[in-house]
Amino acid sequence: MNTAPAPDSTPLRTPGFEPTPCRVDQRRPLLSARCRLAFLALILAQNNGAGRSAQASPDPTPGHPVLKAEAFRHYVDNFNREDRETVVNHIPNAAAWQWMSQNIPRFDCADKDLEEIYYFRWWTYRKHIKKTPDGFIITEFLPPVPWAGKHNSINCPAGHHFYEGRWLLDPQYLDDYALFWFRKGGEPRKYSFWAADSIHARSLVLGDDRIPRELLPDLIANYEAWEKSHLDECGLFWQNDGNDGMEVSIGGSGCRATINSYQYGDAIAISRIAERAGHPDLARTWRAKADALRHLVLTRLWDPEARFFKVLPRGKSTLADVRELHGYTPWYFNLPEPAMSVAWRELMDPTGFYAPFGPTTAEQRHPSFAVAYAGHECQWNGPSWPLATSVTLTALANLLNRDSQDIIGKADYWKTFQCYLRSHRFRQLPPQPAEREITGALSETDAARPSALNDGGARLDRIETRQPWIDENLNPYSGDWIARTLLKQRRQPPDERGKDYNHSTFCDLVITGLVGLRPRPDDIIEVNPLVPEGTWDYFCLDGVRYHGRTLTILYDRTGTRYRRGAGLQVLVDGQSVARSDSLQRLTAPAAHAESPKPAASD
């Protein structure tokens, strides 16, 4: 059903930008509609060709960067032009491009929507770098919120902050942030948080485990504090769904796959950090602790009939009767047995989790599934949440890299990623009065007449634009940012609470998933692109700082885009160390090579 109001004659535009008036010259006849369309197509083709040429002018000289940073500046110029800068932290919009050009890996690909959002997400991450008297921290919300801790810090998405930010060239931001949580007044247990795992995961990119080793006593003390406060008598960890950051869920509170997976990941990380620090006995102790918890997750939280990980309410022996998206969290930490991959059938099932703007947080066939525009603005009983989508995509990449199975594949990863990408646009699409709650029927939405982006009125016009946007939670069928719509209708401060929300990853998914750079503790570079063969003719990730060296990973089907030869290549400090004619797993030592390394077989 089409729920948008009837279109009027007002041209669609990005809110806040007036179109140039069109004056018709009455002295000569107008061109026919067909001629006008042909002329417009020619102009667009020329403009698009110019854009491609500007970005496809790499330096083929060995040892030089493949991609020119200036070719991507137009994205940031456009983001700045469309933005109303509500909060300014350490790096204002005016300095955004200079900072990005010095700190992030450059990325070029055949999908220009995806390429744009890659730069958009770095542009928004930069907004959350906050300099405090306790060093740098990364925030979740830009405006202050009352449930935050010191300096507006919130630990709920901090694991995502470390995974996303581990690719930044300047290490100080996350060095400070790691120390903040344990020594500068942070609250690492206010919400569930995979602290040790994410701090260790960052060290796999740096090739430097100084910070994890320095924090080893703190990470152990943090885990033991969780045991004192949240270890159930059954041996599993329990958590309130709200303190998991997943309030108003169907499965509710109890022993959840989330916190138990986080704690398993933290115990594994502590074991690995201890081993690297020269404490083998301590490493064995924590590995045994992780193994014991893993056994409980596999035997107590896995439903063999539903073939899914579920919530076990405290004091009960029966699992909750709902599959929820957080049941994929164990794969984020490589916890499940290979046979359990059958659970991934639900991701692509339209009665399970599949939806056009990102997976739903509960299975759509469940009678309590809802996408409600009433009550709490942040519900986890149906809406799509980028935080959970990020976990799911990371978990799926782990599965595709680890286990041989025929349940789900690269094409499904790509399709899910495209749904996530599609969500990154501004949509203000409040439902009509008869549609206050959606229970699974896909509503078609059209772009509607423009309105002020921040009109503050109880009545909101329906708007859909191409402006890049990230906010809190989504209507999985229309792409409307639900919390934003409700807060605007209620005139509830702070202004634009969820704008540029830092609660998920995107760039890390591009780097470790689509491009396929798999961080490791040794000096082997492993690349396994999850882009399906034939999807893109080219991509290049350039200027990646990894284990103290600079990596380039490129794929050029014909060899004409980057002028470095056809196929998939890995370059270390400008020198080719591995190549293949097709998109497949490659491995190479993190060192210069005299000649290209032959492609490794899967």
C-alpha positions in Angstrom: 0.0 0.0 0.0 1.3 3.5 -0.9 1.1 5.5 2.3 2.7 8.7 1.0 0.6 11.8 0.4 -0.3 12.6 -3.2 2.6 14.4 -4.9 2.3 18.0 -5.6 4.1 20.3 -8.0 6.9 21.3 -5.6 10.2 19.9 -6.7 11.9 17.5 -4.4 15.0 18.9 -2.8 17.3 18.4 0.2 15.8 20.3 3.1 17.4 23.7 3.6 18.5 24.1 0.0 16.4 26.2 -2.4 16.3 25.2 -6.0 17.3 27.8 -8.7 14.2 29.2 -10.2 13.5 28.0 -13.8 12.6 30.8 -16.2 11.1 29.8 -19.6 12.2 31.9 -22.6 8.9 32.6 -24.3 10.6 33.8 -27.5 11.2 30.4 -28.9 9.5 27.0 -28.7 10.4 24.5 -26.0 12.3 21.3 -26.9 10.1 18.2 -27.0 10.1 16.1 -23.9 12.1 13.4 -25.8 14.8 15.8 -26.8 15.1 17.3 -23.3 15.5 13.8 -21.8 18.1 12.9 -24.4 20.0 16.1 -23.7 19.8 15.5 -20.0 21.1 12.0 -20.4 24.0 13.2 -22.4 25.0 15.8 -19.8 24.7 13.3 -17.0 26.8 10.8 -18.9 29.5 13.4 -19.5 29.5 14.4 -15.8 29.6 10.8 -14.6 32.4 10.1 -17.0 34.3 13.0 -15.7 33.8 11.9 -12.2 35.0 8.4 -13.0 38.1 9.7 -14.9 39.0 11.9 -11.9 39.0 8.9 -9.6 40.5 6.5 -12.1 43.8 8.4 -12.5 46.1 6.3 -10.2 49.8 6.5 -10.1 51.1 3.3 -11.6 54.6 3.9 -10.2 55.7 1.1 -7.8 56.0 2.4 -4.3 53.6 5.3 -4.8 50.0 5.4 -3.5 47.5 3.9 -6.0 44.7 6.3 -5.1 44.9 10.1 -4.9 43.3 11.5 -1.8 42.0 14.6 -3.6 39.8 12.4 -5.8 37.5 11.8 -2.8 37.4 15.3 -1.3 34.2 16.1 -3.0 32.3 13.7 -0.7 33.4 15.6 2.4 32.7 19.0 0.8 29.2 17.8 0.1 28.7 16.4 3.6 29.8 19.7 5.1 27.6 21.7 2.7 24.5 19.6 3.7 25.2 19.5 7.4 23.9 21.6 10.3 26.7 21.3 12.7 24.8 20.8 16.0 27.8 19.8 18.2 31.4 20.4 17.6 34.0 18.2 19.3 37.8 18.0 18.6 37.6 18.2 14.8 35.1 20.6 13.3 33.6 20.2 9.8 36.0 22.8 8.5 39.0 20.5 9.4 37.3 17.2 8.5 38.9 16.7 5.1 42.4 17.5 6.3 42.0 15.1 9.2 40.5 12.3 7.0 43.2 12.6 4.4 45.8 12.0 7.1 44.0 9.3 9.0 41.8 6.9 7.1 42.4 4.3 4.4 41.4 5.5 0.9 38.7 3.4 -0.8 37.5 3.3 -4.4 35.0 0.8 -5.8 32.5 0.3 -8.6 29.5 1.0 -6.3 29.5 4.7 -5.8 26.7 4.7 -3.2 28.8 2.4 -1.1 31.9 4.4 -1.7 30.1 7.6 -0.6 28.8 6.0 2.6 32.3 4.7 3.4 33.6 8.3 3.5 30.4 9.5 5.3 30.9 7.0 8.1 34.5 8.2 8.7 33.2 11.8 8.5 30.6 11.0 11.3 33.1 9.0 13.4 35.4 12.0 13.4 32.6 14.1 14.9 32.7 11.8 18.0 36.4 12.2 18.8 36.2 14.3 22.0 39.2 15.8 23.7 38.8 15.8 27.5 41.0 16.4 30.6 41.3 12.6 30.7 42.5 12.3 27.1 40.5 11.5 24.0 37.3 9.5 24.1 34.8 8.4 21.5 31.1 9.3 22.1 27.9 7.6 21.2 25.6 10.6 21.1 26.8 14.1 20.0 24.5 16.0 22.4 24.8 15.3 26.1 22.3 12.7 27.3 21.3 12.1 31.0 22.2 8.4 31.1 25.8 8.9 29.9 28.8 8.8 32.2 31.8 11.1 32.5 32.3 13.3 29.4 29.1 12.0 27.8 30.7 8.5 27.5 28.6 5.4 27.1 30.3 1.9 27.0 27.4 0.2 25.2 28.8 0.7 21.7 32.5 1.0 22.8 33.4 -2.3 21.3 32.2 -1.0 17.9 34.2 2.1 18.5 37.4 0.1 18.9 36.7 -2.1 15.9 35.9 0.8 13.6 38.6 3.1 14.8 41.4 0.5 14.7 42.1 1.6 11.1 43.0 5.2 12.0 46.6 6.1 11.4 46.9 8.2 14.6 46.8 5.7 17.6 46.4 8.3 20.3 42.6 8.5 20.1 42.0 4.8 21.0 45.1 4.5 23.2 43.5 7.2 25.4 40.1 5.7 25.1 41.2 2.3 26.2 42.9 3.8 29.3 39.8 6.0 30.0 37.5 3.0 30.6 39.7 1.5 33.3 41.8 4.3 34.8 40.2 7.7 34.0 36.7 7.4 35.3 34.9 5.3 32.7 32.1 2.9 33.6 33.0 -0.3 31.7 30.1 -2.3 33.3 27.2 0.2 33.0 26.1 -1.7 29.9 27.4 -5.0 28.4 30.7 -4.4 26.6 33.2 -6.7 24.9 36.1 -4.7 26.3 39.1 -7.1 26.3 38.1 -8.5 22.9 37.8 -5.2 21.1 41.0 -3.8 22.6 42.8 -6.9 21.6 41.2 -6.8 18.1 42.7 -3.4 17.6 46.2 -4.7 18.5 45.9 -7.2 15.7 45.8 -4.3 13.2 48.5 -2.3 14.9 50.8 -5.3 15.4 51.5 -3.7 18.8 50.0 -5.1 21.9 51.5 -2.6 24.3 48.1 -1.2 25.5 46.4 -4.7 26.0 49.4 -5.9 28.0 49.4 -2.7 30.1 45.7 -3.1 30.8 45.9 -6.9 31.4 45.4 -6.5 35.2 42.5 -4.1 34.6 40.8 -6.4 32.1 41.1 -9.3 34.5 39.6 -7.2 37.3 36.8 -6.1 35.0 35.9 -9.7 34.1 36.0 -10.8 37.8 33.7 -7.9 38.7 31.2 -9.1 36.1 31.4 -12.6 37.7 30.6 -11.1 41.2 27.6 -9.1 39.9 26.2 -11.0 36.9 27.1 -14.6 37.2 23.9 -16.7 37.5 23.8 -19.9 39.7 23.6 -21.9 36.4 27.1 -20.7 35.5 26.0 -18.3 32.7 26.0 -14.5 32.9 22.7 -12.7 33.1 21.8 -9.2 31.9 18.7 -7.0 31.8 17.8 -6.4 28.1 18.0 -2.6 28.7 21.5 -2.9 30.0 22.4 -5.0 27.0 21.3 -1.8 25.1 18.3 -3.8 23.8 15.3 -2.6 25.7 11.7 -3.7 25.0 12.8 -7.0 23.6 10.6 -10.0 23.2 13.0 -12.5 24.8 13.5 -10.2 27.7 16.1 -10.3 30.4 18.0 -13.3 31.6 21.0 -15.3 30.4 21.4 -13.9 27.0 23.6 -14.8 24.0 24.9 -11.3 24.0 26.7 -10.9 27.3 27.7 -14.6 27.4 29.4 -14.2 24.0 31.0 -11.0 25.1 32.4 -12.6 28.2 33.6 -15.6 26.2 35.3 -13.3 23.8 36.9 -11.4 26.7 38.2 -14.5 28.3 39.8 -15.7 25.0 41.3 -12.2 24.6 42.7 -12.2 28.1 44.2 -15.6 27.5 45.9 -14.4 24.3 47.2 -11.2 25.9 48.6 -13.1 28.8 50.3 -15.5 26.5 51.9 -12.6 24.5 52.9 -11.0 27.8 54.8 -14.2 28.8 52.4 -15.6 31.4 51.6 -19.1 30.0 49.9 -20.4 33.3 47.6 -17.4 33.3 46.8 -17.9 29.6 45.9 -21.5 30.3 43.6 -20.5 33.2 41.7 -18.0 31.1 41.4 -20.4 28.2 39.9 -23.0 30.5 37.5 -20.4 31.8 36.5 -19.5 28.2 36.0 -23.2 27.3 33.8 -23.8 30.3 31.6 -20.8 29.4 31.5 -21.9 25.8 30.2 -25.3 26.8 27.3 -23.7 28.8 26.4 -21.4 25.9 26.3 -24.4 23.5 24.3 -26.6 25.8 22.0 -24.1 27.7 21.3 -21.3 25.1 21.0 -23.4 21.9 17.5 -24.5 21.0 17.9 -27.7 19.0 14.3 -27.6 17.7 14.4 -23.9 16.6 18.1 -24.3 15.8 18.9 -20.9 17.2 20.5 -19.3 20.3 17.9 -17.9 22.6 17.4 -16.2 26.0 17.2 -18.4 29.1 15.1 -16.5 31.7 16.7 -16.6 35.2 15.3 -19.4 37.3 13.8 -21.2 34.3 14.7 -24.3 32.4 12.9 -23.4 29.2 14.2 -20.9 26.7 12.3 -17.9 25.4 10.0 -18.8 22.5 11.5 -16.3 20.0 14.4 -16.1 17.7 16.1 -12.6 18.0 18.9 -11.2 15.9 21.3 -11.1 18.8 21.3 -15.0 18.5 24.0 -14.5 15.9 26.3 -12.8 18.4 28.2 -16.1 19.3 29.6 -16.1 15.7 31.1 -12.7 16.3 33.5 -14.5 18.7 33.8 -17.8 16.7 32.0 -19.6 19.5 29.5 -22.1 17.8 30.1 -25.5 16.4 30.1 -25.8 12.6 26.8 -27.7 12.5 25.0 -24.7 14.2 25.4 -22.7 11.0 21.9 -23.9 10.1 20.7 -20.9 12.2 21.8 -18.6 9.3 18.9 -19.7 7.2 16.8 -17.2 9.2 18.8 -14.2 8.1 17.5 -14.3 4.5 14.0 -15.5 5.3 11.3 -12.7 5.0 9.4 -14.4 7.8 12.6 -14.5 9.8 14.9 -11.4 9.8 15.2 -10.3 6.2 13.9 -6.8 5.4 14.8 -4.2 2.8 16.4 -1.7 5.1 18.3 -4.1 7.4 17.5 -7.2 9.4 14.8 -7.0 12.0 15.7 -7.5 15.6 13.1 -10.3 16.1 11.7 -12.9 13.7 8.7 -11.4 11.8 6.6 -14.5 12.2 6.4 -14.1 16.0 3.1 -12.8 17.3 4.8 -10.1 19.4 6.9 -8.7 16.5 6.0 -5.1 16.0 7.3 -1.8 14.5 5.5 0.5 16.8 5.2 4.3 16.7 4.0 4.5 20.3 5.7 4.0 23.7 9.4 3.8 24.1 11.2 5.2 21.1 14.0 2.6 21.2 12.3 -0.8 20.9 14.1 -4.1 20.1 11.0 -6.1 19.3 11.1 -5.6 15.5 12.9 -2.4 14.3 16.3 -2.7 12.6 19.2 -1.4 14.6 22.6 -0.7 13.0 24.4 -1.9 16.2 22.9 -5.4 15.7 23.3 -5.3 11.9 27.0 -4.6 12.5 27.4 -7.5 14.9 25.5 -9.8 12.4 27.6 -8.9 9.4 30.9 -9.3 11.4 29.6 -12.6 12.7 28.7 -13.7 9.2 32.1 -12.8 7.8 33.7 -14.9 10.5 31.5 -17.9 9.5 32.3 -17.5 5.8 36.0 -17.3 6.6 36.0 -20.2 9.1 33.5 -23.0 8.3 32.7 -24.8 5.2 28.9 -24.9 4.9 26.2 -24.6 2.3 23.6 -22.6 4.4 24.7 -19.1 3.5 27.3 -17.6 1.2 28.9 -14.5 -0.2 25.9 -13.6 -2.2 23.8 -13.4 1.1 26.5 -11.4 2.8 26.4 -9.0 -0.1 22.6 -8.7 -0.1 22.5 -8.1 3.6 25.2 -5.4 3.3 23.2 -3.7 0.5 20.2 -3.5 2.8 22.4 -1.9 5.4 23.9 0.5 2.9 20.3 1.4 1.7 19.4 2.5 5.2 22.1 5.3 5.2 19.8 8.0 3.8 17.6 10.7 5.3 14.1 9.5 5.6 11.4 11.0 7.7 8.4 8.9 6.9 5.9 8.9 9.8 3.1 6.4 9.2 -0.4 7.6 8.5 -2.8 7.5 11.6 -4.1 4.1 10.5 -0.6 2.7 10.5 0.7 3.3 13.9 2.0 -0.2 14.1 3.4 -2.4 11.4 3.5 -6.1 11.8 5.3 -7.3 8.7 3.4 -6.0 5.6 5.9 -4.1 3.4 4.7 -0.6 2.9 5.8 1.2 -0.3 7.1 4.8 0.2 7.5 7.6 -2.3 9.5 10.7 -1.9 7.2 13.4 -0.7 7.1 17.2 -0.6 10.0 18.9 1.2 9.8 20.4 4.6 12.3 22.0 7.1 14.5 19.3 8.5 14.0 20.5 12.0 10.5 21.9 12.0 9.9 20.9 15.6 6.2 20.5 15.0 4.0 17.7 16.2 3.0 17.0 12.6 5.8 15.9 10.4 5.8 16.0 6.6 7.0 12.8 4.9 10.5 13.3 3.3 12.9 11.1 1.6 16.2 12.4 0.2 19.6 11.2 -0.9 21.3 13.0 2.0 23.6 10.5 3.8 22.3 9.9 7.3 22.9 7.6 10.3 20.6 7.7 13.3 19.2 5.3 16.0 16.7 2.7 14.8 14.9 2.0 11.6 11.6 1.0 10.3 12.9 -2.1 8.4 10.2 -1.7 5.6 10.3 2.1 4.9 13.7 3.2 6.2 12.2 5.8 8.5 14.4 6.6 11.5 11.8 5.7 14.1 13.3 7.3 17.2 13.9 10.6 15.4 10.4 10.7 14.1 8.9 10.1 17.5 11.1 12.6 19.3 10.3 15.2 16.7 6.6 14.5 17.0 6.9 14.8 20.8 9.1 17.9 20.6 11.4 16.1 23.0 15.0 17.4 23.5 17.8 17.3 22.8 17.7 18.6 19.3 18.6 15.9 16.8 19.6 13.4 19.5 20.5 10.6 17.1 22.0 12.5 14.2 25.4 11.0 13.2 24.8 8.3 15.8 28.0 6.4 16.6 26.5 3.0 17.6 27.7 0.7 14.9 30.4 -0.1 12.4 30.5 0.3 8.6 34.1 0.9 7.5 35.4 -2.0 9.4 32.9 -4.2 7.6 34.1 -2.9 4.2 37.7 -3.5 5.1 37.4 -6.9 6.8 34.4 -8.2 5.0 33.9 -6.9 1.4 37.7 -6.3 0.8 38.5 -9.1 3.2 41.6 -8.0 5.1 41.5 -10.4 8.1 43.6 -9.1 11.1 46.0 -11.7 12.6 48.5 -11.8 15.5 51.3 -13.1 13.3 53.1 -11.4 10.4 51.0 -13.1 7.7 48.6 -10.9 5.6 45.4 -12.7 4.8 42.9 -11.3 2.3 39.6 -13.0 1.5 37.1 -10.7 -0.3 33.5 -11.4 0.3 32.4 -9.4 -2.7 30.9 -12.1 -5.0 32.8 -12.7 -8.2 31.3 -10.7 -11.1 29.7 -8.0 -8.8 32.3 -5.3 -9.2 34.8 -4.7 -11.9 37.2 -3.0 -9.5 37.9 -1.9 -6.0 41.0 -0.6 -4.2 41.7 -0.1 -0.5 44.9 2.0 -0.2 47.0 3.4 2.6 46.0 0.8 5.2 48.5 0.9 8.1 48.9 -2.7 9.2 51.6 -4.1 11.5 53.7 -1.1 10.8 53.5 -1.3 7.1 51.3 0.2 4.4 49.0 -2.1 2.5 47.1 -1.8 -0.7 44.5 -4.3 -1.7 43.1 -3.9 -5.2 41.0 -5.8 -7.7 40.9 -4.8 -11.3 39.1 -7.2 -13.7 40.7 -5.7 -16.8 43.8 -4.1 -15.5 42.8 -0.7 -16.9 41.4 1.0 -13.8 44.6 1.0 -11.7 47.2 0.1 -14.4 48.8 -2.5 -12.1 47.7 -5.6 -14.0 44.5 -7.6 -14.0 43.1 -9.5 -11.0 43.4 -9.3 -7.2 46.6 -8.0 -5.7 48.1 -7.3 -2.3 50.9 -4.7 -2.1 53.1 -4.1 0.9 54.8 -0.7 1.0 54.0 -0.4 -2.7 55.5 -3.8 -3.7 53.3 -6.7 -4.9 53.4 -9.7 -2.6 50.4 -11.7 -3.7 48.1 -11.9 -6.7 45.3 -13.9 -8.2 43.3 -13.7 -11.4 40.1 -14.1 -9.4 38.6 -13.1 -6.1 39.9 -15.7 -3.7 41.8 -16.0 -0.4 45.4 -14.7 -0.6 48.2 -14.9 2.1 51.6 -13.3 2.1 54.2 -12.3 4.6 54.0 -8.7 5.9 57.3 -7.8 4.2 58.6 -6.7 0.9 58.9 -9.3 -1.8 61.2 -9.5 -4.8 58.5 -11.1 -6.9 54.8 -11.7 -6.6 53.7 -14.6 -4.4 51.5 -17.2 -6.2 47.9 -17.2 -5.2 47.0 -19.5 -2.3 44.2 -22.0 -2.9 41.1 -21.9 -0.7 
